[in-house]
């Protein structure tokens, strides 16, 4: 659907940014899909290939949601399970201000979701993706009817 460019916040989210760079440089994100799209909320990718084939998880990383960054429109954050420190490779792009996802305290309920980047080019692409028709498939909700694939990722040292 087009190109996106992220600015990575290495000073505020060093563990998360290093993890993202490692996975991108290793080609992990090449060929994965945006598997969860919820209009006016977020678009999520980083865990599945075509036909919802799950990619092996990278090891989990420490949650850095206490870095003072907020889940505002256009920011990129790590997806996780109910365990605050379970994020590994899946990320989401906020398509609205989702302040309820921010860090409140260091409890399971209050940890929040770690913002580690923001979209600096390609929000029009993000908006095209959030407008995709979705369905339920293989036990997953909000799956785009037509797959949206990340063809390749490239790390440009100037953007972080």
C-alpha positions in Angstrom: 0.0 0.0 0.0 3.1 2.2 0.2 6.1 3.1 2.3 6.3 4.0 5.9 9.2 5.5 7.8 9.6 5.4 11.6 11.8 7.5 13.9 13.1 5.3 16.6 13.4 6.6 20.2 16.6 4.8 21.2 17.3 7.1 24.1 13.9 6.6 25.7 13.4 2.9 24.7 16.9 1.4 24.2 15.9 -2.3 24.8 12.9 -2.1 22.5 14.7 -0.2 19.8 17.7 -2.6 19.8 15.2 -5.5 19.6 13.4 -4.0 16.7 16.6 -3.2 14.9 18.0 -6.7 15.4 14.8 -8.3 14.1 14.6 -5.9 11.1 18.3 -6.4 10.2 17.8 -10.1 10.5 14.9 -10.0 8.0 12.3 -11.1 10.5 9.7 -8.5 9.4 10.1 -9.2 5.7 7.0 -10.9 4.5 4.9 -10.6 7.6 1.4 -9.2 7.5 -0.6 -6.7 9.5 -2.9 -9.3 11.1 -5.0 -7.1 13.3 -6.7 -3.9 12.1 -9.1 -2.0 14.2 -10.2 1.4 12.8 -9.8 4.4 15.1 -7.6 2.3 17.4 -4.5 0.6 15.8 -3.0 -1.6 13.2 -0.8 -4.6 14.4 1.8 -6.7 12.8 5.0 -8.6 13.6 3.8 -12.1 14.3 2.3 -13.8 11.3 3.1 -14.5 7.7 0.6 -15.1 4.9 -2.5 -17.1 5.8 -2.0 -16.4 9.5 1.0 -18.7 9.7 2.6 -17.8 13.1 6.2 -16.8 13.0 8.4 -18.2 15.9 8.5 -15.7 18.7 11.7 -13.8 19.5 12.6 -13.9 23.2 10.5 -11.5 25.3 12.0 -8.1 26.4 11.6 -5.8 29.4 8.6 -3.5 29.1 9.8 0.1 28.8 6.4 1.7 28.9 7.6 3.8 31.9 9.7 5.9 29.5 7.4 8.9 29.5 6.2 8.4 25.9 2.5 8.3 25.2 0.4 6.2 22.8 -0.6 9.1 20.6 -1.7 9.0 17.0 1.2 7.8 14.8 3.3 6.3 17.5 4.5 2.8 17.4 4.4 0.5 20.4 5.1 -3.1 21.4 2.2 -5.5 21.5 2.2 -8.1 24.3 0.0 -10.5 26.2 -1.4 -9.8 29.7 2.1 -10.4 31.0 3.6 -6.8 31.0 7.1 -8.2 30.0 6.0 -10.5 27.2 6.6 -8.3 24.1 8.9 -9.8 21.5 8.3 -9.0 17.9 4.7 -7.8 17.5 4.1 -4.0 17.3 1.2 -1.7 16.6 0.8 1.7 15.2 -1.7 3.9 17.0 -4.3 5.5 14.6 -5.8 7.6 17.4 -4.7 8.9 20.8 -4.9 5.8 23.0 -3.9 7.2 26.4 -5.5 4.3 28.2 -2.5 2.2 26.9 0.0 4.4 28.7 2.1 3.4 31.7 0.3 4.2 35.0 2.2 2.1 37.6 4.3 -1.1 37.8 1.5 -3.5 38.3 0.1 -6.0 35.8 -2.8 -3.7 35.1 -0.9 -0.5 35.0 2.3 -1.3 33.1 1.0 -0.1 29.7 2.4 -0.6 26.2 5.9 0.7 25.4 6.1 3.4 22.7 9.4 3.1 20.9 8.9 5.0 17.6 6.7 7.3 15.6 5.7 7.4 12.0 7.4 10.3 10.3 6.4 9.4 6.7 3.6 7.3 5.5 0.6 8.0 7.8 -1.4 8.0 4.6 -0.4 4.3 4.2 -1.3 3.7 7.9 -4.7 5.2 7.2 -5.2 3.0 4.1 -4.5 0.0 6.2 -6.9 1.0 9.0 -9.6 1.4 6.3 -9.2 -2.2 5.1 -12.2 -4.5 5.3 -11.7 -7.1 8.1 -13.1 -10.5 9.1 -12.6 -13.3 11.6 -10.2 -16.1 10.5 -8.8 -19.1 12.3 -9.9 -17.8 15.7 -8.5 -14.3 15.1 -10.7 -11.2 14.9 -10.1 -8.0 12.9 -8.0 -9.7 10.2 -7.8 -7.8 6.9 -9.8 -9.6 4.1 -7.0 -8.8 1.7 -3.5 -9.4 3.2 -1.4 -6.4 3.9 2.2 -7.5 3.7 5.4 -5.8 4.8 7.6 -6.6 1.9 10.9 -5.4 3.4 12.4 -3.4 6.3 15.5 -1.3 6.2 17.2 0.4 9.1 18.5 3.9 8.3 20.8 5.1 11.1 19.7 8.7 10.5 16.2 8.0 11.8 17.3 6.8 15.2 
